[in-house]
Every structure is written in structure tokens, then in C-alpha cells.
Amino acid sequence: MSARPRPSEMPAHDLAVGAGLVPRVPATPPQRIPGPSAAEVAQRAGMQALVGMVVVAGAFVLHTSALTALLVVAYVCWVMTRFPVVGNRLLDELAHGYTTLVFTQGSFWFSLESWLTWDFSAVWKFTGKGVEPPTPGAVDPPGLYPSPDKPDRWQVWTGAQWSGSHRPAPDPYAR
């Protein structure tokens, strides 16, 4: 998918920038948006997933195959609902020019590309190590942009490649 044009090379990019719909990376550290950070949401989901694995393992040890099967199905369904919550919170942060969740490979939305390469060099990074500014000269921060595939849809750009996740255009009045 990396052979497709970058967001700034898309015909609709300038219109989206003018409307304030694409990620904006300020020159100074942005104010964090209210609510839990993407890193906190991911940590909470990870802890809940770990507890779920312990419950499933406990049912397996007790040799209750029907209960184990039911718990495995419930656990998998639950985990599938948590990934998009983390990803959507990440997109909220990226729309404001920063992230609290830094990683290099992964995906939150189910698509053909299960593991995507991410590049957060073009945004502010708020981590346990402090605040790290964007890399000078980095372009096209990760976030939502007009899709290179579907003119009426938007798509997640990871900072390195397009995801397979399409969504409706953002509401210009929501910011």
C-alpha cells in the first residue's frame, strides 16, 4: 500500500487543510485533550485482556470444556471491541498534533493489513520520558486524511503507509 501517494500529494489535501480537517501539529506542545490518554486506554485494555486470559486459563484447568469454549468466544469478542477504542482515542490525539502511545507496528481496526508500520516522528510525543517535539522536516503526520482509494471517504495514514480502514469524512464542526 505504500506505493500510493502520501496525504500531502492527494488532490483533496489542500481543501482538507483549509477546512481544518487534517491533523495539525503546532510549533509548541499542544494542550492534551480531556479524558484518558490513548496510552491509558491501551494500558487499561491490556490489563483487562490479561485478566480475561487468566479466567479462560482457569476454566481450562477446571476441565469444563463447555465453559472454556464459551469464555474463549466471549474473550475474543471482547478483545475485538477494545482495539478500535484504543485506535480511535489515538486518532483523537493525532488530530491535535500529538500522541501518548508510541509504537512501530500494529493495528486497531480489522482490515487486510493486520500489522501496519507507524511513524510518529511528525507529531509531539507525550510519554513517561517527557515531551518530545516532532522531528524537523517530518511531513504528513499520522491521522485521518482524504482516502487515495475512495473520494468520498477518509482513511488512516500511519505516518508511513495507508491502512485499510475507511471512514466517513470528519465533521468540520466537531473541532
C-alpha positions as MATLAB code, in Angstrom:
seq = 'MSARPRPSEMPAHDLAVGAGLVPRVPATPPQRIPGPSAAEVAQRAGMQALVGMVVVAGAFVLHTSALTALLVVAYVCWVMTRFPVVGNRLLDELAHGYTTLVFTQGSFWFSLESWLTWDFSAVWKFTGKGVEPPTPGAVDPPGLYPSPDKPDRWQVWTGAQWSGSHRPAPDPYAR';
ca = [
       0.000    0.000    0.000;
       2.973    2.327    0.382;
       3.109    2.895   -3.426;
       0.023    5.089   -3.153;
       0.539    8.837   -2.776;
       1.228   10.378    0.622;
      -1.567   12.533    2.089;
       0.089   15.806    1.024;
       0.192   14.510   -2.579;
      -3.589   13.939   -2.695;
      -5.728   16.387   -4.710;
      -8.145   16.898   -1.788;
      -5.354   17.599    0.714;
      -5.286   21.388    0.343;
      -9.065   21.599    0.735;
      -8.918   19.431    3.854;
      -6.126   21.585    5.303;
      -8.090   24.762    4.560;
     -11.125   23.320    6.313;
      -9.005   22.371    9.333;
      -9.852   18.682    8.970;
      -6.405   17.101    8.871;
      -4.019   16.658   11.804;
      -2.490   19.938   12.911;
       0.919   19.886   14.551;
       1.580   23.141   16.421;
       5.024   24.676   16.896;
       4.709   24.367   20.682;
       3.445   21.392   22.704;
      -0.332   21.194   22.306;
      -2.713   21.037   25.209;
      -3.850   17.488   25.884;
      -7.485   16.741   25.161;
      -9.743   15.911   28.127;
     -10.268   12.312   29.157;
      -7.964    9.315   29.341;
      -4.982    9.305   27.010;
      -4.508    6.709   24.274;
      -1.716    5.192   26.376;
      -4.043    4.934   29.397;
      -6.819    3.372   27.295;
      -4.314    0.873   25.860;
      -2.945    0.053   29.306;
      -6.438   -0.473   30.711;
      -7.388   -2.702   27.762;
      -4.166   -4.684   28.195;
      -4.823   -5.272   31.891;
      -8.414   -6.322   31.178;
      -7.191   -8.689   28.460;
      -4.705  -10.211   30.894;
      -7.461  -10.792   33.472;
      -9.584  -12.369   30.735;
      -6.765  -14.747   29.823;
      -6.435  -15.789   33.476;
     -10.183  -16.519   33.666;
     -10.067  -18.566   30.456;
      -6.984  -20.453   31.696;
      -8.765  -21.132   34.987;
     -11.755  -22.623   33.172;
      -9.381  -24.755   31.094;
      -7.640  -26.050   34.228;
     -11.013  -26.971   35.731;
     -11.673  -29.090   32.602;
     -15.051  -27.589   31.890;
     -14.887  -27.661   28.122;
     -18.270  -26.013   27.525;
     -17.435  -23.193   29.914;
     -13.945  -22.852   28.427;
     -15.336  -22.654   24.885;
     -17.893  -20.049   25.930;
     -15.262  -17.998   27.744;
     -12.854  -18.180   24.796;
     -15.535  -16.920   22.391;
     -16.582  -14.164   24.809;
     -12.952  -13.186   25.392;
     -12.124  -12.985   21.676;
     -15.253  -10.907   21.015;
     -14.419   -8.592   23.885;
     -10.809   -8.107   22.751;
     -12.033   -7.306   19.221;
     -14.115   -4.453   20.663;
     -11.226   -2.980   22.681;
      -8.712   -2.471   19.874;
     -10.833    0.073   17.968;
     -11.436    2.037   21.203;
      -7.671    2.443   21.639;
      -7.201    3.317   17.959;
      -9.993    5.886   17.958;
      -8.522    7.597   21.020;
      -5.155    7.641   19.258;
      -6.793    9.327   16.247;
      -8.316   11.939   18.584;
      -4.840   12.759   19.891;
      -3.269   12.781   16.420;
      -5.903   15.250   15.212;
      -4.468   17.646   17.804;
      -0.838   17.055   16.811;
       0.365   14.666   19.498;
       0.310   11.119   20.795;
       0.745    9.433   24.160;
       1.053    5.988   22.586;
       4.232    5.335   20.596;
       4.842    2.034   18.817;
       6.246    0.923   15.447;
       3.986   -1.959   14.352;
       0.316   -2.653   14.955;
      -3.290   -2.047   14.042;
      -6.526   -1.303   15.851;
      -9.059   -1.755   13.082;
      -9.655   -5.036   11.356;
      -8.550   -4.896    7.746;
      -6.427   -6.827    5.293;
      -3.291   -5.255    6.748;
      -3.189   -6.665   10.267;
       0.213   -5.169   11.149;
       0.943   -1.703    9.894;
       4.136    0.319   10.214;
       3.644    3.535   12.196;
       5.838    6.652   12.204;
       5.157    9.267   14.882;
       8.146   11.491   14.021;
       5.892   14.310   12.709;
       3.893   14.762   15.959;
       4.560   15.697   19.564;
       5.080   12.690   21.821;
       3.947   12.798   25.457;
       5.429    9.727   27.126;
       6.772    8.685   30.502;
      10.114   10.106   29.364;
       8.628   13.599   28.963;
       7.659   15.668   25.940;
       9.444   15.046   22.646;
       8.953   17.512   19.771;
       8.297   16.482   16.180;
      11.338   15.760   14.058;
      12.213   18.852   11.982;
      11.260   18.347    8.337;
       8.931   15.406    9.041;
       5.840   15.570    6.848;
       2.384   14.024    6.783;
       1.762   13.216   10.443;
      -0.313   10.129   11.145;
      -4.070   10.600   11.302;
      -7.170   10.761    9.109;
      -6.876   12.119    5.573;
      -8.908   12.023    2.352;
      -8.620    8.465    1.029;
      -6.479    7.713   -2.037;
      -8.938    4.900   -2.885;
     -12.398    6.311   -2.266;
     -13.031   10.007   -2.944;
     -15.979   10.226   -0.530;
     -14.186    8.507    2.369;
     -11.283    9.191    4.703;
      -8.532    6.798    5.616;
      -5.970    6.312    8.363;
      -2.431    7.313    7.390;
       0.078    5.796    9.863;
       2.831    8.270    9.078;
       4.366    5.552    6.891;
       1.507    3.891    4.974;
      -2.225    3.862    4.401;
      -4.341    1.487    6.440;
      -7.257   -0.462    5.009;
      -9.599    1.367    7.391;
     -12.025    3.741    5.647;
     -14.480    6.018    7.429;
     -16.791    8.924    6.697;
     -15.332   12.400    6.352;
     -14.874   14.136    9.707;
     -17.384   16.734   10.842;
     -15.789   20.177   10.372;
     -17.833   21.497   13.294;
     -16.656   18.859   15.749;
     -13.291   20.505   16.407;
];
